[in-house]
Structure formats: structure tokens, C-alpha cells
């Protein structure tokens, strides 16, 4: 079920109302059923795959907790392999198979051709990582094994963040699911504010500029370099507003019922480096890789060459997590490369922020623009369907050089995007619900009215699916 659908417009108030009407002891069951309905709205039978991973990690968590150190490690490994195997079969098998066939043709060895035609279950990568975080935390002793199968199932299937995150840790969400929640106006109002802002970000900004981004990527050689660069600029904001919008709605839906989910974005396009960008973009994923992979590899407590390898492993895995395509792998590699280069330059030149405030602000502005440009160019790998399309985009940029811009964009689209950029800059290191709540009543409700008006009148006629649904 899409957050920006008429079905959800009916689903959300009914689920929320019943949540508060029902006694606490029945709420877990109510939310679990609601989450199943929410997920089954896409492809009903794929809920069986989700429950398979739930059963694996539920049993593993209990066995890990009650076992000695040797068996505990065995159960952890079995759980991780079993859960990742499900992800591999549905998401990576065809990619692996195609590459093995290519290698067999290249080096002349026999490899039998296998084909499995599966539609990737919605959000499989997200709830796989959420399940893995649970068994790892139980193994580390940071989380008690959940004995209640229904509560654990709800932890994996909690509908607000079931499909596209944020990827929650058990110490945050699982604990809250056992707490009795009472209606609080502050939570209810904050949640609705976030939902409103998230819908505006997705339906008015992301969906309107998606039309132009798709047009450029659909036939890049038909446009000159200025037009293609404009398309890259639009896609940078399309993917941000699309994913940020979803995460904001998810946090808002949970907040209405008194549950606090982590913030997944913190003004990433105001970052002054690639490192800072990944502290502000898709935070639940970057911290997952940091805590469970990077630290396990030794983090930065190793020699410099090993640290570089650790960084590249993290970013390449992050790219592969996003999709079974070499474009995603190279996208992750590119981020890792620039992260290492920036870090080494800062270390070697011992760069520090200037004591002169004016100079410091100019340097900061330059670094923000520089980081945005780098990220925007790397997004080409993320958006392109294959390396051939990447080459076409780059060829159009560097060969179709003309001063005249032949790519028309409606003025209202620029106006909407400017409005979002202004709002996003106001929200630096804060959140829309807190920021809006601090404003006078007249200002606050004027803003709500404006956002609601824009959603009703200017939502794109094309109902674009959320980009991260494919992951």
C-alpha cells in the first residue's frame, strides 16, 4: 500500500483509531494484522517469504541467548546465512548467474545456465537488515531474546517502516512495542505535521520534477549539455525528496501512535564532505554498516591501507545492497573513493576551519557546493539502468555542448523546488514538527494550509512509486 494512495487515506485513520480504542494487550495483534494487510496489498503471497525470515531469526535469537559461547556463534552464523540466502535468491541470483555465464564464456569453462524469474519482494533488503540487527544484538548481549512471537513479528513488520525503513534496532523499536501507549495530543499533532510535510515533499516536489528527470534519462543524446546537467540536478532532488518524504511519513505515522522512529535524513545536501553526507543520508543504513561491518573489520583502529580497504568494503556493500547491478557497485565504489580522497587530503594538509568567520563561511559554502556536485554526478550510476546509459549521459554532457538551453521546465516546478530548498535550509539539524510547533499559531496554520493546498492542487498527475520500493 502506498502512503500517497486513496487506500492509505482510509487505512491510516481506521488503524490509528482502533489502536487507541483497543486495550493495550490487544494492540500488538491489531498492528500486526494491519501491517500484514499493508504489505499484502502489493503481492499477497510474498508475505510468506517475510514470515520465513521472521521464524528463522526468532528461533535463532532464543537459541543464541540460552547457549554457550561456541554454540552461540554457530547459531548466529546459521541465522545470518539463512536470512541472507533468502535475500540472495530473490535479489541477487540472476545477477550472480549472469556474471558466472559471462565468465564462463570469457575463460572457456562450463557453467550451466539457470534462470529463476522472481519479482523482488517489496522492501526485502530493509526487513532483512532489521532482522539481522536483532540476532546480532542478542548475540552481543545488548538485547534480550524476544519470547513473544507476535511482538517479534511486529518488530519486523511494523507497517510505517516495513517497506522502506528506517531500519530500526531492537533496543529502540522492540522495547517500545511492549510499552503501553496513551493518547497524547503533542505526539498526535507532531505525527500529523510530519505526514503533511512528507506528502508535500513526495507528491509536490519529487513527483513533479521526476517528469523532467525521466525525460532526460530516457533519451540523453536528444539534449545538450546544459539540459542534461539540469536533469541531473532534478534527479538529485527527486531521489532526496522521494526517500525523505517516505521516511518523514513513516516517522509521522508511528509518532501519531506514540512510537518514536529514528530520523533517516538530516539535510544531506548541506554536507561539506562525502563523509558528512553519509552521516546525514539514509542514516539507518549507514549506521547499520558502520556498527555491524565496519567496526567488525577493525574500523579506523588499523593501519592506513587496511582502513582504506575497510572503507571500500563498506561502500561497495552499500552499493550492492541497493541493487543487483554493476552500476550500484560502482556507485558505492565512487563514494568510497571520494570519501578516502577527502579524508587523506584533510589529514595530509592538516586542514582546519579558519578562525576568520567570513572566510570560514565562504569555505563552507564552497564545500557544500562541491559535495553536492560530486554526489549529483555519482547519482548517474544510481539512476542509469546500465553502464551503456551511463556512457550516454556522460557523452551528452561533454559532447553536446551548446549555450542555448532547449529543455523547458514549467515555472511552477522551479517555484516548488525553491520553496522546498528554503524549508529544508530552515530545518538544518531540526525536524519539521518541532520547527513548525515553535512558530506562532497564525504562521503555523498558514503553512499547514499552504502545504495542503499544494498537495491537493499541484500533485503530479503521474503517481510515481517510491524509488526505494525496489530495494
ABEGO torsion letter per residue (X at the ends): XBAABAAAAAAAAAAAAAAAABBAAAAAAAAAAAAAAAAAABBAAAAAAAAAAAAAAAAAAAAAAABBAAAAAAAAAAAAAAAAAAAAAAAAAAAAAAAAAAAAAAAGBBBBBBBBBBBBBBGAAAAAAAAAAAAAAAAAGABBBBABAAAAAAAAABAAAAAAOBBBBAAAAAAAAABBBBBBAAAAAAAAAAAAAAAAAAAAAAAAAAAAAAAAAABAAABBAAAAAAAAAAAAAAAAAAAAAAAAAAAAAAAAAGBBBBBABBGAAABABAAAAAAABGAAAAAAAAAAAAAAAGEAABBAAAAAAAAAAAAAAAAAAABBBAAAAAAAAAAAAAAAAAAAAAAAAGBBBBABAAAAAAAAAAAAAAAAAAAAAAAAAAABABAAAAAAAAAAAAABBBABBABBBBAAAAAAAAAAAAAAAAABGBBAAAAAAABBAAAAAAAAAAAAAAAAAABBABBBBBAAAAX
